[in-house]
C-alpha cells in the first residue's frame, strides 16, 4: 500500500484495513528474524501445561468440563463443586491431592 492519502469517500473497511496494515508494519519493525532465511515467526509460544494424571480424582468429570491441565483445576472447594460431576467428596480428594503433591 502506498503512502498517498486514501481517496474520498472512505469506508470503515478502509480505516480497518489501514489500521491492520499499521499494526503489521509495527510488528515487522520490532520482530527479529528467527534464522538466516529472514523470515519472522509471529506465532504465540506454545502453552506449557501438565496433563491430568490418569489417577487424578474426578478426572473424567474435569475432562468433560474442558479442564485438561493441572494448572486449570480450581483450587477452591466451591469452585470445584461447581463443575458438573464433582461433589464434596471428590472436591476434597482433589484438594488433598494438591496438598500432598506440592
N, C-alpha and C positions, 0 to 999 in steps of 0.2 A: 504494500500500500504506500502511496506517495505521501509526501508531507503537505501537499496542496490542500486547501480547505475543501470541505465537502460541499457539493452543490446544493442549492435550495430547491424545493423543500427537503428537509432532512427528517427521516422517520426515526422512531425509537429504536428500531433494529439497527440503524446506522450507528447510533450512540452506543448501543450494546456491543456491537462488533468492534467499534473503536476502543471501548474500554477493555475488551478481551485482548485485543492486539497490544494495548499498552501494558497489561499485566504480563503477557508472554514476553514482551521485549524486556521488561524489568527482570523476570526470572532468568532469561537468557543472559542478561548482562551480569547477574550475580553468580550464576552457576559456573562450575569449573568442569572441564572435560574429564570423563572417567578414565579414558585411556588415550592412546595415540590416534584413534580414529577421529577425534574431535567431537564425538557425539556426547551429549549431556543427558544423564539419567535424572529425570524429573519425578520418578515414581517415589511414593511413600515407602519408607522402610517396612519390611515385613513385621507383623505383630509377633512379639515374643510372648509365649504363654506356656503353661504347664497343663496338659490334658488331664481330665479327671481320671484317677486310677480306677481300675476295674472293681476294687473292693470298697470304693468310696460309698458311704451311706447315702441312700436316696439318689444314686447316680442316674437311674433311668428317668426319674421324675425331673431331675435337673436338666438332663439332655433334652427331654420333651419340651421343657420351657425355654430351650435355646441357650442354656448355660453349659458350655463345654470346657471351661478352663477353671482351674483352682482360683485364679485371680478374680474371676467374675462371681464366685459363690458369695452370697450375702453373709456378713459376719454377725448379724443380729438375729435373735430368735424370731422376732416379729416379722422381719423381712423374709426369713426362711419359710415360716408357716404360710406366708402369702403365696408361695409357689404351690401350684396345684400338685397334690400327691405327697407333699411334705407336711407331716403332722408334728406335734410337740416332741414325741419320742425321737423321730428321725432328725428333727432340728437339733435336739440335744446331742445326738450321736455325731452330727456334723460339727457342732461347736467343740465337742470333746476331741474329735479328730484333729481340729486345728490347734487345740491346746497341747496335745501330745506330739504333734508333728510340726513344731515351730521351726 
